[in-house]
């Protein structure tokens, strides 16, 4: 892409794919038992679908790369000619948009979640193919979030890079207070839980203040703590690390992601040098790992056990924006692992269910499959009666034979016999080793299958349990979820790293049952990770293609301005200009009508009474909150109760974390689950889809009516450039579809964040009772704390949930208010583009060419740009038989054949649901009819207002969007009355 000047006869587009954009299809790996030469048609149907998508995305990447290269050639040409796009603002706008998009590649964030000693670090190292993260299964690491993504730097000395973000001063001082409390209140306790609290607190304080007496530190003021050891100089700051090789980088990064210097049993520091790992808030690592190049971002999520609220908030923020979560647990306790239990518990499952992500958000990574007791697996799975029946017999016979040879060797007849017996013994031992290796491999496979099935069954059972729980609630209709397939992978991370030569050679025997990379199953997870990136990559490519298409059409239309192909009279041009103005106004009115219909379909549901729809059940609050099975709390000791209340109801300890605030919120969310899911996941999408369809119809009518105006005014079917404009409009509509869908996704995600943010609001309203419990001391303190909490629930819980419910609706309204003009602006910008092109087509019929570019330099510029465009299209045509079909983005709102029509059937469906509700509550019937009547009257009034004042148009649109999004949800939001 040089800046060499080119004439119109020297245009050549030959992008070097391997240099500019690396394109490689990544279909799913076939099962290891199949031939490595298996074709796509040999794969299972689901794998075949993903393989086809991967190939399609790879082709789109190649096509878009050709387009980007062509655009860059045009820019280089203009620079070489010392020319710009002055006077061609439309072209410049598209070039700027293409440049902006191409510099912001998509990201697919996958959270890797697991506790201490589960093999999480080894797994991440295996995924990226290098030992970057420290592997310390015997020591708990700090709970810092580590983000690992692709390194875009081309500098050799920046091959490995990292960015370290530290806590603020307030965040560290707040944590210090909690650590000091743990030391003061649990120092004399001898139980494991108390000792763990004290040990971890001492480890953090000693790391930051190694030369200071712990008793003096606990009595210091906040400002004095900041002045020690230069702590104030790094708090609130960021630092960067650059290294040319993995060895030096691993050493540099280790102190920030691992408490390598922590001594959890020392009351005095083991080193005089300060270590700042307790002050780290977030670490971002940038690597050239192959698995990351397509936008995959691995986020090493902290397990439990961190007292710092800031790091917890970072983790929560990441969780809200993850595309997938991988739960890591060792095969020996994959089903019972405490981190897995936390993620797979009812609190997290309810969130997945409400967000419609129960079947595609969670994946399970079962590690350490190379650690196996063959005899235990054979006995527990009864393999000696099935697939290993003969092998078990052979093993017993070989053991007996070897024992006999050992006896014979102890009593040899001669040296020759001894030599022969030893040779026979070695041969028998080799046979036994080979047989046992085979048996071990079979046992690994059988155990893997068992664990995967158990996890999937448990996950499915959890969903059915929640659905059954909700069905018992009056007026809650629950759609049965189809059988789910939980993505689960059983891997040997160290076996894979050993195959890469990343581990010591003396460990070779330990991984004999992992003879190849594929046997470790890590390549399957890598392929799955690439598969997860396909949707975001394709969406990114579709957007680039839409803007490339608009740019190409704009170049062609601008080039046409230099040549008058059709001449119209002044009267004809005026007729078309007047017609365009009328039709443009009609298109705007159609867009307003679409929003008004949007509002009409949701008005009744939005304004219906929400006080009597769902009632909160507090009858079993104790067993569902403080004694929840999620926390494994049948009995709570006094010191545990105190530790929970000091942490304001949220104790993220390393085993069985306790989250009282989340449990109290779950009491509120339980009856809201299905109404929320229906409103946000289904109804909201239906309303956006209907709106998108109506806008399409308005644009199509606009162009169709204009063509008819041409026939009426001129006597021929279309103006020159109509076909090119048609292609551009298709790209504009496609981009509009994507933008409207993106608006829906962002509103949906924002709604989930608002819902999740109810937890700190619950916490805020319970601070008083937490403080009360902390202050209770002396004999009978436990009973007094229990009574205090019961009194709070009895007297204040109802008002707390009422405030929370009102706040939820208010926050959702605010969310809509902040984005009230978004849809209107999207449509307005699209129509402006169409208006400008139609007026340009009309002006092009003027032989005097007033207002058009006529100088020779500009004419040559457009001619050259048109040649570049023509060459690009020829490259596409040579590469693919039907490039238009390949590159055409799918309409995200396209209805399946079995789906009902949108708005009309939505209104009909709402009517039938209202009739069902009337059987339970006749008052709703009268209320709905009154509201629908008011809605019709209000819609008519709004239409009159719009006719009188175009300025009210935008306000009506914005209000319609806001009400539509809250429609079904507000009806079912819980406002509890006393």
Protein Blocks (a to p, Z undefined) as FASTA:
>chain_A
ZZbdcdfklgccdddfklmpccddddddddfkbcfkbcfklpcfklmmmmmmmmmmmmmm
mmmmmmmmmmmmmmmmmmmnopafehilmlmmmmmmmmmmmmmccdddddddddehilmm
mmmmmmnopafbccdfkbccdfbdcdddddfbfbfklmpccddddddfklmmmmmmmmmm
mmmmmmmpcbfklmmmmmmmmmmmmmmmmmbcfklmmmpcfklmmmgghlmmmgopacdd
ddfbfklmmmmmmmmmocfkbcfkbfbdfbfbdcfklmpfbdcdddfbfklmnopacddd
ddehiabfklmmmmmmmmmmccbdcddddfklmmmomklmmmmmmklmmmmmmnopmmmm
bccddehklgccfklmmmmnommmmmmmmmmmmmmmmmmmmmmmmmmmmmcfbfklmmmm
mmmmmmmmmmmmmmmmmmmmmmmmmmmmmmmmmmmmmmmmmmmmmmmmmmmpghiacddd
dddddddddddfklmmmmnopacfklmmmmmmmmbfklnommmmmmmmmmmmmmmmmmmm
mmmmmmmmmmmmmmmmmmmmmpcfbdcdfklmmmmmmmmmmmmmmmmmmmmmmmmmmmmm
mmmmmmpcfklmpccdfklmmmmmmmgfklopabccfklmmmmmmnnopacbfbhpadfk
lmmmmmmmmmmmmmmmmmmmmmmmmmmmmmmmmmmmmmmmmmmmmmmmmmmmnopabdeh
klmmmmmmmmmmmmmmmmmmmmmmmmmmmmmmmmmmmmmmmmmmmmmmmmmmmmpgcehk
lmmmmmmmmmmmmmmmmmmmmmmmmmmmmmmmmmmmmmmmmmmmmmmmmmmmmmmmmmmm
mmmmpmnlgoiafbfklmmmmmmmmmmmmmmmmmmmmmpmblmlmmmccdfkbccfkbcc
fklmmmmmmmmmmmmmmmmomklmmmmmmmmmmmmmmmmmmmmmmmmomklmmmmmmmmm
mmmmmmmmmmmpccddZZ
